Amino acid sequence: MPIEKATFAGGCFWCMVKPFHEQEGIHSVTVGYTGGHTEKPTYKEVCQENTGHYEAVQITFDPELYPYEKLLDVFWKQIDPTDPGGQFGDRGQSYQTAIFYHSKEQEEKAEHSKKQLEESGRFTKPIVTAILPASTFYVGEDYHQDYYKKNPAHYSLYSVGSGRVGFIKTHWEDENNE
């Protein structure tokens, strides 16, 4: 079976690598930028909010070992899908959440998973995460790749200080401690 790609925007891309990294069937998790109108944007340009890009992760995976539905499940449990203005301490369009589908099948599975989350009653506000067609993915600067490994102390302070860790614990603790 061929390797597939999945692309997710979940706020700060540093925090979106670790949940997917080093899982059987996942070949790589790369941070970068997608969904915008500027070619080869830099981190600084994306942060200035004038390129239209999202901070995102692109995952290459073997769907027989790690199905797309499982990727979607992990994605939802890393974000606040009800926040239209960004994620946690990070505000602005580049930090909004989105699922970028690479095929009709991925689109259908993403829409289905979003509907299931909406119907679950887990959140009282509407689920605002966009589901969009994948576009060019620009690999982020090397110092952003595997940030949680390169800078573990700063990563830990950031993920807690931004509110992400607390949100995940409050909303998903029952799911993450299976």
PyMOL commands that set and color helices and strands:
alter all, ss='L'
color gray80, all
select helices_A, chain A and resi 13-16+43-47+68-76+93-95+104-120+142-144+147-150+152-161+164-176
alter helices_A, ss='H'
color red, helices_A
select strands_A, chain A and resi 4-10+26-34+54-61+86-87+90-91+97-101+130-133+137-139
alter strands_A, ss='S'
color yellow, strands_A
deselect
rebuild
show_as cartoon
